[in-house]
Structures are given as structure tokens and as C-alpha cells.
Amino acid sequence: MKKAIFWLVILALLVYSGFQFGMPYYRYTALKTDAKEIARISLGEVEKTRAQIFLRAQELNVPIEEKEIVVTRTDTLVRVKVSWSESVNLFGIYQKTLNFTVNIQE
């Protein structure tokens, strides 16, 4: 019985740590994909593109400000660049800072 409880606790800790590390990576992937699509259909409107990306970042709870989103336009490309950091804390025992950068051209 003690062995089963031990393995259940280990499994619960693995699931918890997977969730804690998985959510920041999910937000990064979702924002990168959405920013790519927004840049693709933006028609080069810099302010509108920045506002749409910021709105999506807020929906995903990405810790950035609108002024941190850099959108530039050339003749044929729209470039979007944004960076942020998130900290993952596992019960106060282990803490890791994850750095993310979205840098796309469409």
C-alpha cells in the first residue's frame, strides 16, 4: 500500500511540474502562430497589427505591454518582434526563468 501511495505522489508531482512548464510554452507557441497569421493578413497596417497581437497576448495571459511589440513594414514584408520572460516555481524548491522571443517575417 505504501508503495502505491508513493508512486501516486510521484505521478502527481510529474503532472504538476509538466503543467507548470507546459503552460508558458503553450502561450509562446500560440502567440507565435497567431502573430504569424495576423502579420500575414495585416496588409501592412502597423498600428492595427500591433493592437491585434497585443489583444491576443492579453487573451493568452502573456506578460507583455503593447509598447514592447515591435512591428515594422517594408515593401513586401511585415516583421513582428516581441520578447518576454516567465518564471516557473515548483513549490519554492526549484525556480526557473524561461525567456521567449517571437521574431517573424511575413
C-alpha angles and dihedrals in degrees: 000000000000090000092054092049090048092054092046090054091048090049092049091050091050092050091047094049091045090054093046092052096035099058097061090049090048090052090049094050094044093048092046092051093045093046089052091052093044091050090048094055098032097097089218098294100147100191094044091049092050092049093049093049091047091050090052090047090054091051089053093044093240108167100235138116123230091245090060091064109091114201119178131176131208128177094282107009140063113203123199124189128175133155135190143159131226128191123220116203120191107198092312090288099094127024126182130180114216119202120205131189127185111197114165139159123201 
